[in-house]
């Protein structure tokens, strides 16, 4: 919150304790599990629909690690710039870290994200979000490995439009709702965070197979698609739903979603895809996915591949850093989770011919033989 000053109080009381929001016999500062991996996060993306620029912003709290951190990543052309910050967690109503903050103006509808000009990077922005659809509760993600719960998280998702400005690399982008759309989510629960733990028997990692997530926005509706599919075809998570801008219209569940991706030879990158909903009400729907821009999201942002900066890792009372990567110069570092700005074209059904824009996210974790991927090797060129 802008201008927030932590109030004085005895014990573990904080600002939230003055609101009737309690869910357990604890102050709000304390969560009901002692699991170190409990987290509570914001994620936003803001993209030019022509693929010229892409901003991703995240802010998380980790109550059992006493850490709050945030990052912003701006990609334009081959330039990937990050500002990231971490501090000790205090009052959980204070959603600011260094130069970055989130402001909730109208819950579940209107928010603001800010990165003040700073000495650590040349990234700054002031962006206002308005949701296009009602916020939607996505399915709970639960994964247990060898007796330990490694994922137990809830998430809301929403598409929307942006206004404001973004400055990065000496360029200022004027952000207007007609050409700058995006997606946000709020997730909370348990997932791996902080310093890496000993793997023990869980040698295969926490997730495996194909992760594919695509929230896409059209003129009068959005479609949310999720698949986490293992190499043997089983699925730990899936969802396909059409959500109308009109809050009085009920969502349409589209049945089992299918995917048919084209992998760039010599990589584990999707260069195009068709998402299909053969059991959609009103007739089968295919959606052609045309990526417009890649963001290799694990670079510099804390998503787990860099040992010196991970979400929830204690860095000190306050640390702010900047990172710059060039996708051509640093091509050997392009690995892992990819967020793409994409154009989505519907074929069939009531939305036949509709063109929309949004996020196309994917990550191949280990084997996925359907697309010729073995271990961590790329598809042969």
ABEGO torsion letter per residue (X at the ends): XBGBBBBBBBEABBAAAABBABABBBBAABBABABAABBBBBBBBBBBAAGABBBBBBBBBBAAAGBBBBBBBBBBEABBBBBBBBBBBBBAABBBBEABBBBBABBGABBBBBBBBBAABABBBBBBBBBABBBBBBBBBBBBBGGBBABBBBBBBBBBBBBEBBBBGGBBBBBBAAABBEBBBBBBEBBBBEBBBBAEABAAEABBEBBBBBBBBBAABBBBBBBBBBAAGBBABBBBBBBBABAABBBBBAEBBBBBBBBBBGBABBABBBBBBAABBGEBBBBBBBBABBBBAABGAGAGABAABBBGBBAEABBBBBBBBBAAAAAAABBEBBBBBBBBBBBEEAABGBBBBEBBBBBBBEBBAAAGBBEABBBBX
